[in-house]
Structure formats: structure tokens, C-alpha cells
Amino acid sequence: AAGKLYHDGDADDALSWTYGLGNPLGSNFTAWIQCQCDGGDACDEFVNYCAITPNSSIPYTDEDLAIQEGLARLRYAANASAPWFVGIGTHRPHHDSRLPAAWAGPVMYPGHVAPPAFPLAPAGAPYMSGNWFGGDYIDPAHGCPNCSVPAARAIEYRRWYAAAVSYADHILGMALNALDGLGETASTITIFHADHGYQLGELNEWSKKTNTELSLRVSLIVRVPW
């Protein structure tokens, strides 16, 4: 496998989750390249999103590393004479949204982006019912049931998150195109899945780890071509 298929941790077999490229990076040491604000990336003031620029010291994302290694493994598997499994995982759209300039939020979604429809916590919700303070997003107005991120900033966080989803979709498309090019589509079971996404300000939640509807639902698509 290549990239992040399981949550980073120390319980995985590191030898099973390598990018290759001379770096023995296991699942618990995946090359998670976050915003390099001091390294040339163009960041927002709270470092929730950033764009790679010509001055970036790291001119690629870890999704680029994952798909590069994943495609190499697909080509290797297609030439094998036995059944095979190849997994390709991306960190994004996990915070922070670090993207190539051509995939930046304002480029991908220049028009209207809606703010949270329900930006406040349910009336009377006990403090322990939400993940108010533990969200991944960093904002001075975030961190309690009764405070909310201003709509202007919330819209930008959501705009960049949507762009990060689009980039992950682009990576998926590269893998599916490679299956077609290798002549393996008709004989390969393809599974797309994800863990819980972000609530992006709905009910004043900016992360996950809650029992609300948005936090519980996940993506799962299975294609069996026979």
C-alpha cells in the first residue's frame, strides 16, 4: 500500500506501508507534509490552509507521493501472475488544506460558498456532548459551545476544504485511469472508502469525534465488474 490507509499509529506493520523512494515510511510515519508557512507556502493567518508557490521549499504534496508510489505498485501488480491488492491513501481533505496553487480554494471554487447552515450548538447541549475545543481547525473564535467562527472565515475554511476534496478526487481518478491503461479494470474489485469527515462549522463543530449525523456518515463505494 502507499499513503495513509489507516490512522497514523504504532500498531501497524511498518514494512507494509512504505512509500518506497528510499524512505522506509510506515503507516505511523507517513509523509504528512503540512503547511510550510516559513518555507514559501502561502498560508492564511491561522494556518488552516495554504497554497504551494514557486518559492515553496517542498513543491509537492504527500498525496503526490502516495499516488506516485501507488501507481508504481499498480504497474508491478498488473505484471504479477497471482491475485493482488494495492491500497492508495491520502491525508487530505484532512486539516490542514495544503494544495498546489492550481487547486487552491479560490481557484477551484471562486463563486459563492455557503456558510454553516446551523452555526450554533443545539440549545441546552451539555459541554461534553460536543468536541468544541478539540477541533483541528485553529481560530480564536472556536472552542466553546456558545462562540462561533465569523461567517467570512468559516466560508474560506469550507472553500479550501472543498478544494482539498477535489484534489483527493483527482488522485482517485489517476488511479482509476491507470487501471484502465493497464487493462485491469474489468478484472479488479475497486473499493473507495473514507473515515469521518469534518463538520465544518455545523452545530459549532469543526472536527469530528461526535455522534452527530455529519460525523457518523462515511463514504463507501464498491465496484465489482463481474
Secondary structure, 3 states (H helix, E strand, C coil): CEECCCCCCCCCCHHHCCCECCECCCHHHCCCCCCCHHHCCEECCCCCEEEECCCCCCCCCHHHHHHHHHHHHHHHHHCCCCCCCCCEECCCCCCCEEEEHHHCHHHHCCCCCCCCCCCCCCCCCCHHHCCCCCCCCCCCCCCCCCCCCCHHHHHHHHHHHHHHHHHHHHHHHHHHHHHHHCCCHHHCCEEEECCCCCCCCHHHCCCCCCCCHHHHCCCEEEECCC
